[in-house]
Amino acid sequence: MVKRNRLALAIFSALPPDLAGLALAEFRELLQPEYVGAAVDNLVGPGWPIHETLLASTREAPETQRMTFARMLYGKGYDVAVPGIARQEFPGH
């Protein structure tokens, strides 16, 4: 799932709408505790050109998963808006 999502994000703009939707859903699945590091890497790597779309796709993920995801992103120096997570909950943001 991690590799497939990374590849899908790298060619996202060329994907037909149905596959693009599946790639977004799969990205959201990467917020599970065992994959959240891969979600961060996919966002800041091949997914960066569409990072706002990817972040918006996380809106339906559980808050605890979004919180962990945000903590990891902020820890790496990325100042992005994770839906439903207030930046002021993290020192330096």
Secondary structure, DSSP 8 states (H G I E B T S, - for coil): -HHHHHHHHHTGGGS-HHHHHHHHHHHHHTTSTTTHHHHHHHHHTTTGGGHHHHHHHGGGS-HHHHHHHHHHHHHTT-----TT--GGGSTT-
